[in-house]
Amino acid sequence: MKKVLTLFFTSVLILALVGCGAKESTANEANSKNVSAEPKQGQISSNSKTLPASYPNEILPLAADAEIIDVRENPASNGLEVIYVSENDIGTLCDYYEGALKNAKDLSTYETSDGYVVSAKMDGIGYTITLSKDVMKSNPQHAGKVSVYIILTGLESASQK
């Protein structure tokens, strides 16, 4: 439980720092108004940052209206971190990621004070998704949106199959 809380608070801190230093978005109006009740697989705004080839999009797609804020590769853990915001409901996003990882062993979801943490392990890859509804409230550009922080570890094992 301590690890989960530490991970959650670390991700909240990172998202708060990213929100404070974020540049003004260049996403067009059509993409910002295209909110789906159910996130669709792999549709990313053309003006957003792109995901590297190592991202398992077929297993864990982003929401249809994902506005990617940051993508970082972590060589130490053969990992990847993706931070994005969405206008979808936080409950819908939680259900979406639980459904995407439904076949994973050790799938667990923890409710936090402002969202959820979904974690699982599948095919040697560790998945941790932190959903928060209040992290970006101080950033006018992202206020009212749900922040999604995805941490993947062990990606090298998937690419060797």
Secondary structure as GFF3:
##gff-version 3
##sequence-region A 1 161
A	DSSP	alpha_helix	2	21	.	.	.	ID=ss1
A	DSSP	alpha_helix	29	33	.	.	.	ID=ss2
A	DSSP	beta_strand	67	74	.	.	.	ID=ss3
A	DSSP	three_ten_helix	75	77	.	.	.	ID=ss4
A	DSSP	beta_strand	79	86	.	.	.	ID=ss5
A	DSSP	alpha_helix	90	100	.	.	.	ID=ss6
A	DSSP	beta_strand	105	111	.	.	.	ID=ss7
A	DSSP	beta_strand	115	122	.	.	.	ID=ss8
A	DSSP	beta_strand	125	132	.	.	.	ID=ss9
A	DSSP	beta_strand	146	153	.	.	.	ID=ss10
A	DSSP	alpha_helix	155	159	.	.	.	ID=ss11
###
